[in-house]
Amino acid sequence: MVGDDLKTELPSGETVRFAHLDYAASAPCAQAAAQAVAELLPRYGSVHRGTGVRSQTSTVAYEVARDVVAEFVGARPGDEVIFTRNTTDALNLLARALPEGTTTIVFEGEHHANLLPWPNPLRLPAPASPEEALNAVEGALARVTGPAVLTVTGASNVTGEVWPIRELSDLAHAHGVRVIVDAAQLAPHLPVSLDQLGADYLAFSGHKLYAPFGAGVLAGRADWLDAAGPYLHGGGASATVGDHPGELTWATGPARHEGGTPNLLGAVSVAAVCAALLTADRDALHRHEQRLLARLRAGLPEGVREVSLFGPDHPRVGIVSLALPGHDPAQVAHRLGRDHGIGVRAGQFCAHPLVRRLVDTDRTDACGSPGTGLLRASWGLGSTEEDVDRFTRALSGVVHS
């Protein structure tokens, strides 16, 4: 990973290697992404907008990137891959493309990117088990009249728990309802396939998949996307524009929703990581993450509690959120960064309803204010046992000081 040797100076004057345990927010850049961008930069130019070597090279690189991402997500005939800014952007795009009057079935445990954009939401309580999730969706499907979609996370950005996507998809499809998967936290850790998940649409962010530059992906069935008006009105999205207002035709395919000059470097960096992961031993990477999870759990100090919806034995990716009775998570995170050179996240992680569900908000912490959230550690490629051990030792020192 780029930056594995990043150093930071502590107040004591000691210089240590920075331990990045905030992958769920932004993962470090993979060498494959950095190399792909470095190789393209000398020939970088506008995409789809010129005849010179720079433009032609960039156009080919952009469309090849789309093909690689399509392979990564297991795109089927009739699916499209649209490059966006991030998962939030992708899901907002799709929300605008839903047929008029569509009801969106969504759990309150979602990240705000998959909670807030949807028209006509039918919000379900965060379930206490996969079985409860299935029962809740079945009950919702029985109540809904007219068109509907189910949108659900692949893996929680708060607990790391993997949701029963295939079972939920089969249930929804039995009722003629399409399924949208927020794969922002799933794609970096486990293989994602539209077909295997049973998903109609899938979205993820490059910055969580070891690729910087603000690129994301929306992949899935083309019919709703081609029937909807463009997400952004402007060049690229328009096929022809006449002399008078309203005299225009919109492009079809991905260009319809990629108005303006696209983020070529972002698309290329995402595709480079996708290509690397397609050839990697994902099972071995997952086992490594699970070993780090076991090590972190074994080293947690007394009084610190891991939160969960489905229970500690449920499959999860490399994300753990911790309740710290008697301590302000923000202050603890600050001390971990300042005094120990460890980067984690504190707060509600853009999942406010879920975090409120997971913590006792009536509790008063040591600062004399209601509980302010959780402390989250997350890891992936490039994370080491030393990172985890440093975190648990430092956390013990902070909460017991």
N, C-alpha and C positions, 0 to 999 in steps of 0.2 A: 504494500500500500504506500502511496505517496505520503510522506510526512511521518513514517513510522519512527524516525529518529528525532522528531520534534522535541526540543528541550524547553523547560520552563524553570525560572528561578524562584525559589521559595523565600519567604521573609527571613529565614535563617541565613540566607546567602548561598545555600546549597542549590546546585543545579541538577534536576532530575529529568528523566524522560517523561513526557506528558502521557498519561494513561487516559485514552479517549474511550469512555464508556457511555457515549451518547449517540450510538449508531441509529437509534430509532428516530432521532431528529434529523441528523445529516451524517451519513457515513463518509469515511475518508475516500479520497479518490483512488481508484484502482490504477495500477501501472498501465494496464491495457487501455484505459480511457485516456490517460495522459499521453501515451505514445501515439494513439490514433489521432488525437488533436494536433500534436506536434508535427506529425507527418503531413497533415492537411494544411496547416497554417501557411506555408510558403505558396500554396496555390489557391488559397481561400478567396471566394468571390460570391456573387449573388446566385441564388438558386432559381432556376426556371426563368431567368431574366437576361440572358445574354448569349452571344455566340463565341466569345473569346474563350481561351483555354481555362481561365480561372472559373468562369461561370459554368462551362461545360463540365469541368472536373468536379465542381461543387454540386451540380445537379445530379451527376451520377452517384457521388458519395451519399447524397441525401436519400435518393431512392434505394440504393443498396442498403442503407441503414434501415429503411422501412421494411425491406424484405427480411433482414436479419431479425428485427423485432417481431415480425409476423411469425417467423419460425420459433422464436423464444416462447411466444404465448400460444403456440399451436393454432394459429389462425386457420379457419376453414374456408372452403370456397364460399364466396359471398360475404366474407368478413372484410372490414377495413381497419387499417392502422392509421391513426391520426396523431401527429405530434402536438403536444400541448406544453404548457409551462410546468405543470405538476399535477398531482392527483386532484387537488381542489379544482384546478382549471378544467381538467378532463371531466369531472363529475358535473360541474356547472354546465359545461357544453352539452353533456348528455341530458341534463335536466331540461334544457331548452328544447331538446329534440323530441321529448316524449309527446305522443299524440295528445291532443287536447282532451282534458277530462280524466287523464290517467291518475289513478290512486297509487301512491308510493308507500309500500309497506316497509318500515324501517324500525330497527331496535334503538332504544335510547342509549345503548352502550356504544354507539358509533362515534368515531372521530367527527368533529364538526364538518369536515369536508364531505362526509357522507350522511350528515344529519340535517344540515341547513338548506341545501340548494333545492330540495324537491318540492314540486307543486303538489297540493292535495295530500299531505303526508298522513299516514295512519301509523302513529308511533306506538310501539309495543314496549313494555317494560323489559329491562335487561334480564335475561333468563338466568336461573341458578344452575342449569344443566343443559346439555345438548338436547335431551328429551323435552325439556320445557320449551326450548326454542322451537322445536318442531311442532309441538302442540300449539304454541302461540301463533305460529304462522298458519297452521291448519285452521285454527279458529278465525283468524283474520280473513283468510281466503273464503271462508264460508259466509262472511258478512259483506264482503265487497261486491258491489254491483258495477258492471262496466269494466273498462280496461284497467289493468293494474300491473305493477312491477314490484319485485322484491329486491331490495338493495341491502347488502350485508358485507361486513368485513371478512377478509380471509384470515387475518390474525390481528388480535387486539393490540393497539399501540400502547395500552395501559398495562395489561396483564401478560401479553404475549401469547395468550391461548389461541389455538387454532380452532376455527369454527367449523361445524359440520356442513360444509358448503355443498358437497355432492348430495347429501340427503335432503337439504333444503331445496336444492335445485330440482331434484326429482319430484318433490312434493309440489313445488310451484308449477312445474311444467305439466303435471297431471291436471292442473286447473287452467292451463293455457296462459300462465303468467310467466313473463320473462324475468331473468335474474341478472343483477348487476353485482359485481364483486369489486370491492375496494381492496386491491392487492398491494397497497403501499408497503405494508409490513410483511406480507407473505412472500412476495417475489424475491427479496434479497436472501431469504433463508431456505426456501423450498421450491421445487419446480412448480411452475404455473402453466396450466393448459386449459384453454377455454373448453375443449371437449371433455377432458377428464374431470374438470370441476363441474361440468354441466352448465357453465355460465353463458349467457348471451352477450354480456359486455364485461370488460375487465379494464381497470385503470391502475396505474402505478406511477411513482415519481423516480426520476433519475437520481436525485440527490440522496435517496435512501438506498439506491442500487449501485453505489460506488461511482457515480458519474455526476460531475458538477455541471455548471452552465445553465441551470434552470430549465430543464426539459422534462416532460412527462409523456405518458402514452394513454390513449384511449383506443381500445381494440374491441371489435365486435360486429354484430350484424349491421349491414349497410342500409337496409330499407328505411328505418326511422331516420338515420342520419342524412340520407339523400332526399328524404321528403321534407325535412325541416329547413327553415331558412338558415343562412350562414350564421355561424357564431359571431364572426367579425365581418363587417361589411367593408370591402376595400379591394385593393389589387390582389390578384391571385384567386380570391373567392369569386370574382366576376368573370364570366366567359365573354360576354359582349355588353357594351354600354352604349345606348343611343344618345340622341341629342336632347331628349326631353326626360324629365323625371319619370321614373317607372319603366322606361324603355331599356330593359336589361334582362339578361339571362345569367343565372348563377352556374358556376362550375359544378360538376358531379364528382363523386369520389372524395378522397381526403382533402383535395384542394378547396373544396366547398367550405371547410371549417378551418383552413389554415391561412386566413387572410393576412396580408403583409409579408414582409421578408421573413422567412422562417429561421429558427435558431439552428443553423446547420451544425455548429460545433456541439451543441447539446445533443442533437440527434445522433451524430457520429459517436459521441462519447457513450451514450446509452447503448447503442448497437455494439460497440466494442466490448462492453461488459457483458451484454447478452451473449455474444459469440463466445467469450471466455467461459461463461457459466454453462453454456450448452455442451462444452467439451470437458468440463470439470467433473470430478466425482462428488456429486451433490450429497450422496449418502455419507461420505467421509466428512464433508464440511458440516453436515448436520450433527454427526456424532461428536465432532469437536465442540460445537456449540452446547450440546447437552452435557458434555463433561465440564464445561465452564459453569453451566447452570448448577450442577451437583456440587461443584467446588464452592460456588458462591453461597448456596444454601447452607452448606456445612460450616461456613465461616461467619454466618450472620451473628452479630452480638445478641445477647439476651435482651428481650424486650422489643426487638424489631420484628415486625410481622409482615410477611409477604401476602399481598392481597390477591384474590382470585374470585372468578365467577363460578367456574366449573370444578374447582378442587385442585389440590397440588399434583395429583397424578394425571391430570388431563394433558395431552400433548401441547407443547408450546414452543415458540421460537425464542431467540436470545433476548428476551425482554422481561425484566422483573421490576415491579413497583412495590415500594415498602412503606408501611405506616410506621411513624416514629412517635409513639405516645410521649407527650411531654416535651417535644421538640418541634421547632419550626423547620420544615423541610428545606425552605429557601435558605435559611441561615446555615443549615448543615451542608447543603450543596456548596454554598459560598466558601465555607471553611475547607471543604474537601479540595476545592479548586485552588484557593489561595495558599493553604498550608501544606498541601500534599501533592499538588500537581495532577489532580484527578478530575476529569470532566464528566459530570452526570447532569441530570435534569430534575428540577423540582417544580411542583405546581399541580395543575389539573390537565395538562397535556392536550389542550383543545378537545377535551372529552368531559366537559363539566358534569353532565348528568350521571355518567358512569362513575366518576371519581366520588361524587357525593354518595352514590350507592355503596361504594366500597369503603368509605371512612365514616366514622361516627361524627357527624358535623355538630352534634350537641356537646362534644367533648371540648374542654378548654385546655389549650396547651400551655407550655411553660411561659409563653409571652403574654398570657392573659387574654388571648383572642381565640375565636373558634378555629378548629383544625383547618389548615390552609392547603391541604392537598397531600401529595405523596412524594417520595423520592424514587426516581427511576434510574436503573442501570440497564444498559443495553449494549450488545456486542455482536460481532460477526467476523468476517474475514480480517485477519490481522490482529485480533484480540488474543491475549495470552493468559496463561495461568498466573503469571506475575501481575498482570493488570488486575485480575480478580482478587488475588491475595492482598495486593496493596489497598484495594478498595475496602475489603472487609476489615483489615487491620485499622485503617484510618477511620472508618465508620465507627468501629468499637471505641477508638480513642475519643472521637468527637462526642458521641452520645453518652459516654460514661465519664466525661471530664466535668 
